[in-house]
Amino acid sequence: METEINITFQGGTGGNGCISFRREKYVPKGGPDGGDGGFGGSVILKGTTAEYDLRKIKGRNIIKAARGEEGKSRKKTGKAGENNIINVPLGTRVSDTVTGKIIGEIMEEGEQLLVAQGGVYGKGNTRFSTSRNKIPLLAETGGPGEEKKVVMELFPLVDICVMGDLSGYAKSIFESITNINRGQQNEEVNIAPHSPFQVREVELNWTKYQIGLISFSNNNVDQLQESLNLIKRAKVIILVLELDEVDINIENIAQFLASNTIYTRSPEITFIKEELDLSGEEYIEQKQAEYVSLIQYEKESENIIRHIKEKAINILNKEFLYKKQLEQNNVIHATEEKNITKVEKNSEGYVVFNSRAERLVVLPDQRSFAARIQLRKELNTMGVIDALEKAGVKQGDNVKIGKKEFIWE
């Protein structure tokens, strides 16, 4: 079962603006009519109960969204790139691997989380028309989509977790718990043998709880490590022990579970066994009042059901069971980037960093004197010319803006 993966998400590039002029019969000078490009698509995660792990995403190095279409003549705007919406199980947390910051969590059915935003559109030459420049020969390329390297971790929304061998007591206990609302204690619950993790909803005293079942055959810390993400969000952990006492270290297991919760308080931990002559019983007696319990398994498991009901109803901070822990950002369109100019000098000349300028210099025909004059005026408006002059640029120096290189005139 996949509960943690590393992957890169890439928003789509924005569509390029169009350089076009209206040409119709009897209208020799119709003016500019080049349309804007479309926004690039974004990568969005969507919560669903139809998925229970991250296996469908594993093995993919990068997931991209579609790029925006280019603008067209007659002031037609290019179509926005289609968002890439990826279904993920509830309880998925996404963190930026570069900064370590948590981007967000998917906690509800249908909830969407924007991970990598699409690029801004490129402006068509219609946008550069002024009273002094009625024949604009300029247009912008679309902005690049946001790239995010993330780690996705699954912490399922499970309030009470039953862990044990699906062929033994654990299945019987799970059936009894999930039949509480049906009133039919002998009704079998559909447990898929191929699925190591399942969740059912149960209502106790008008409060709904998510009950999870995890296939777990070896009760030791090493085996618990493999299922750690599945139980980090659990407030009550029911660990069904079916091994000999020499194979069990209750103290180590209890401390391991308590130290790996994502909450500030330790979960309520219950060990269940047919016989109570276990090593570690003294430890249980010492911790009984805190968070660890040890009870005997009975055939009908009624004592266990009573115990679980009591633990569930008395969970501390119950109001946080379904409450989001992080503020989520709604899906939004890309906005025009801030016009910040930076100039660096190196052995080859001067390098200009300005996202709008980098996109503007690509499309104009550099062989056209009029286009070069218009471009220089726009760069001056952006503050690029002033920044270069302050950096000491002189005639004949090499200037690089994005992927374009110029000789300063």
N, C-alpha and C positions, 0 to 999 in steps of 0.2 A: 504494500500500500504506500503510495507516494504522498508524503505530507510536507516535503520541503524541496524546492527546486530553485535554481538560479537561471535567469533568462533575461534577454534584452528586448525591450519594446521600442518600436520606432514609429512615430507619427508620420503621416504622409506629407510630402512636400507640397506647398501651395502652387497653384497653377500660374503660369506666366501671363503678364499683361500683353495686350495686342497693340501693334503699331499699324494703324489703318486709317484711310481717309475715304470719306463718302464720295462715291463716284456714280453719278446718275446722268441720264440724258438731260441736257439743258441746265445742268448744275455742275459747271466745271470746277468750282472751288467750294465743295461742300463742307470742308472742314474735317477735323479728326473725329473718328467714330470707333476707335479701338476700345474694346471692353476689358474689364478686369478679369483676372483669373479666379479660380474657385479656391476656397479654403482646403487645406489638406485634411484628410480624415484622421481621426484620433483613435487610439487604442483604449478600449473601455472594458472593464471587468464587470460582469453581471452575476449577482447571486442567484443560485437555484438549488432546490432540494433534489433535483434529478442527478446531481453529481455528488459523490462522497469522497473523492480524492483528486489529486492533481495529475493523474497518470496521462490524461489526454494532452497535457502541455509538455510533459517531460520529453526530452530528446530533441526539442526544437531550440536552436541557438538564438534565433531572433524571430519576433512576430511583428509584422508591419501592417500599417493601414494604407489605404489607397491615396494616391496623390490627386490634387485638384486638377481639373481640366483647364486648358489655356483659354484666355479670353478670345472673343471673335469680333469680326467687324460688325457694323451696325449696333455698336455698344452692347453686344451680347456678353453677359457675364458667364464665365466657365462654370460648369457644374462642380459643386463641392465633392471632394473625395469621400468615398463611403467609409464610415467608421467600422473598425474591426471590433466587434463585440464578442467577448470570450466568456462563456459560462464557467463559473467556478463555484465550489461548494460554500455553504454558509460557514463563517468562522475563518475565512481566508484573510490573512494579514499580508500586506505588501510593504516592503521596506527598500529604501534606496541603498544599494551596496556601496556606493561611493561615499555618501554622507552618513549612512547609518540611520537616517531619519525615517520614521514610519510614515508612509504615504497615506495609508488608510486601511480600513477593515471592511469586509463585506459581512453584514450581520443579519440582513433581512431578505426575504424572497423578492426578487426583482430589483433590488438595490444596485445602483450603478456607481462605479468609481473610475474617474478619469485618471489614467496612468501616464500616457504619453500623448501630448497635445499635437494636433496637426499644425502645419506651417501656415503663415499668413499669406493671403493672396498677393499677386503682383498687380500693380496698377497699370491700366492701359493708357495709351497716349492721350485719351480724352481728358484724363485727370491733370495733364500738364498744360492744358490750353489756358492762355491768359490773354488780356487785351493787347499785350505787347508780343505775345508768341502765339499766333494763330495757326501755325503749322508745326506743332510739337512732334519731334522725331524721337521722343524718349518713351520708354516703358520699363517696367520692373519685372524681374524674375520673381517667382514665388519663393517664400521663405522656407528654410528647411524645417522638417518636423522634429519635434522634441525626441531625444533618445534617452531612455532610462534603463540602466542596468539595475535589476531588482532581485531580491530574494523573496519568494512566495512561501509562506508558512501556513499550514492548516491547523487551526486550533478549533475543532468542532464545538458547536454550541450544545454541549452536554452538561446537564446539571448533576445527574447521577450516573455513574459509570460502573458497570458490572464487568469484571475481567475474569476470564477462566476458560477452561476447555469446553468448546461448544457441544461436545458429546457427553459431558458430565453434568455436574450440579449447576454450573453457570447457566446453561440453557433452561433448566427447570426454574431457577430463580427469576430469570429474565421473563419467562412465560408468565409466572405468577404475578410479577410486577405489572406487566403490560396488560394483564387481564383484570386489573383492579376495577376499571370502569365498566367492564362487560358483565361482571357478576358470574362468570363461568370459569372457575378455577382450572378446569381440565382442558380448556380449549388450547390447542397448540398454536404457537406463533410461527409464522412463516420465516424461518431463518435460513438464508441462503448460505450453503456451506462454502461457496467460493468467495464470499465477502467477509473479510476479517473485521469489519466494523459496520454496525447498524444502529439506527436511532428510532425510537418510538416516543410518542407524546402521551403523557399520563396527567390526569387532573387530580390533585389532592387538595381538599379544602378550598376549592374554587381557584386554585393556582395551578397553572400548567407547567409541567416539568418535562425536559427532554431526557429520556433514559437511553443510555448507550450500552451496547454490548460489544466487547472486544475479545476476539479469539486470542487466548493466551495460555500456553501449555506449560511453560517453565517459569516458576515463581522465583526469579532472581534478578538482581539489578541489571545485569547485562541484557537480559531479554526485555526488561522494562524500558531500557533506553530506546529500543526500536519503536515502541508505542508511545513514547513520551509526549509527542505533540498532540496525540488523541485525548490525553487526559489532563492537559495543562489547564483547561478551562473548567474542569469538573469541580463541584463543591463537595460532592460525596463520592467516595471511591469504595466500591464493594469488591474486595479481592478474594476470590474463591480459591482456597488452597487445597490441592489434591495430591500433594507429594508427601513423602515421609518426613518426619521432623528433622532428620539429619540434613535434608536438602533445603531447609528453610531458615533464613535469617530475618526474622520479623523486624528487628530493630533497624537493620540496614535498609530494608524495603520501605519502612515507614518514613525514615529520615530522607530517603531519596525522593519519595513522592512529595513530602512536605517542602523540600527545598527547590522543587522544580515547578511549582504552581506559578501562574502569571498574576495571581491575586496576592494581596498583602497578608492574608491569613491562610493558615494551613487548611487543606481540605479535611473533611471528616473521613477517616479511613477505618474500614471494618474488615477484619480477617474472618473468614468462615471456614470451618473444618468439621469433619465428623467427630473427631476426638479432640479434647482440649488439653491433652498432655503434651503440649508443644514446648520446645525450647523457645525462650523469649516470653514466657507467660509472665515472668516478673516484670519485664519491660512493659507489657500490656497493662498490668495492674498499676504501674506508676503513671502511665499516660492515659488511663481510662477516662479521667476527668477532663483531659484536654481534647485530643482529637482522634485517638486510636481506640478501637473496640475489638473484642474477640468474642464471637458467639459460635455455638454449636449448630451444625446443620441438622435439621429435622426433615423427615420424609416429605411432609406437605409444605415445608418451608414457611409456615404461618408465622413463626417467631421472627424470621428474617424480614418478612413483609412488614410486620409491626415495627420492627427496628428501623427499616428504611423510611417508613412513613414518618416516624418520630424525627429522624435525622433531617429529612427533607423539609419538614414544617418548621424546624427550629434552626435552619441555616442562618448564620449571621449575614447581615447585609443583603437580605433576600431581594431588596429592590434593585440590586445591581445584576441580577441574573440575566436580564434581557436588555439592560441599558447599554447604549454605545459608550465605548471608552474614548473614542476619538471623534473629532469633528470632521465630517466629510465635505469635500468640495463637489459641487454640482458640475455636470458636464457643461463646459462653456466653449464658445468659439474663440479662436485665436484672435488676439488684438494686435494693433500696430505696435511694433517694438519701439522702445524709447530711443530717441536720436542722440546717442552718446558717441563722441568721436575721441579716438585715441591714436596717437602717432608714435611710432618707434623707428629709430634709425639703426641700420645695420651696415655691414660691409658692402652690400649691394645697392643701398639707397634708403628710401623711406617706405614704411609699411603703414597703411591707414586701416584702422579698425572702426568700422561704422556699418552696422548691419544693413541699413537702408541704402547706403552708398554702394556697398558690395553688390546688392541686387540691382541697382540702377545702371551700373556701368556695363552690364553684360550685353543687353539687347541693342542699344544704339549702334548704327553703322559708323565706325571710327574713321572711315574714309571720307565721310561727309563733313565738310567744314561747318555747316549749319548745325549738325548734330553735336559736334564737339563744343561749339559755342554754347548751345543750350545745356549741355551736360555740365560745363564749367559753372554756369549760372546756378544750376540746381545744387551743385556741390558747395557753392558759396553760400547759398541759403541754409544748407545743413550745417555750416560751420567748418567744413572740411578744409577749404582754402585757407581760412584764418589759422587753423590748427597746424597746417603744413608750414605756413610762413613763420609761425612762432617757433616751430621746430628747426628752422634754418634752411628750408629748401631753397635751392637756387636753380636758375635756368640750366637745362641740360641734365639735371639730376633724375635718377630713376625713381618712379613712384609706383607702388603696387597697392591696388585696392581690390581685395578679394582675389580672384584669379586673373585679373587684368593688370597689365603693366603699361605705364605711360612714361613719356619723356616730358619733364616739366618745361612748359613754354612761358 
